[in-house]
């Protein structure tokens, strides 16, 4: 494999100029922020709105784990097949899944429908694998660790905002309305992924061209 010398300036330029990567990372960060609002206040919702005791509320929240364990690999399998037909599936898949999660969570929280709330968890996890692979796809191979680091930075920083933002919303509109309205952030994430998908092939092709020019074959 050819050796490529990296420097901070070129790396920074790569990140700043890669619109598909930055939009995708922003979308992923907003999605994690929204999910964290839900996970932080779900127990309070079940107790205050649905009249459950703490044990019952914790039991419902815990169901999200096995749902995620099923949805994650299932989403990966669907993505692998779709990706063979269209590389933009890396963005279309989470775009559809996050929009579906917004609808399912929003209606579920608004009308206290636990099956829809749990279904929202499944939808979110179904598309979540796309981000991990896409951040590698969009850059030449020697930038993979950098691109993944940018992705992690976005989801950690924006994810940390979730509980504080959720608390502000709960204080001002009550937990039920706050959780339902928070799904608007999921919609914003989904819209951003439409733009990332439109740019995906451009940056994928540029990354592969740079690899070929450097004597690296990754296709």
Secondary structure as the mmCIF struct_conf table of DSSP 4:
data_model
#
loop_
_struct_conf.conf_type_id
_struct_conf.id
_struct_conf.beg_label_comp_id
_struct_conf.beg_label_asym_id
_struct_conf.beg_label_seq_id
_struct_conf.end_label_comp_id
_struct_conf.end_label_asym_id
_struct_conf.end_label_seq_id
HELX_RH_AL_P HELX_RH_AL_P1 UNK A 8 UNK A 17
HELX_RH_AL_P HELX_RH_AL_P2 UNK A 19 UNK A 48
TURN_TY1_P TURN_TY1_P1 UNK A 49 UNK A 50
HELX_RH_AL_P HELX_RH_AL_P3 UNK A 54 UNK A 85
TURN_TY1_P TURN_TY1_P2 UNK A 87 UNK A 88
HELX_RH_AL_P HELX_RH_AL_P4 UNK A 89 UNK A 111
TURN_TY1_P TURN_TY1_P3 UNK A 112 UNK A 112
HELX_RH_AL_P HELX_RH_AL_P5 UNK A 114 UNK A 127
TURN_TY1_P TURN_TY1_P4 UNK A 128 UNK A 128
HELX_RH_AL_P HELX_RH_AL_P6 UNK A 129 UNK A 137
TURN_TY1_P TURN_TY1_P5 UNK A 138 UNK A 138
BEND BEND1 UNK A 139 UNK A 139
HELX_RH_3T_P HELX_RH_3T_P1 UNK A 141 UNK A 143
HELX_RH_AL_P HELX_RH_AL_P7 UNK A 144 UNK A 173
HELX_RH_AL_P HELX_RH_AL_P8 UNK A 175 UNK A 213
TURN_TY1_P TURN_TY1_P6 UNK A 214 UNK A 215
#
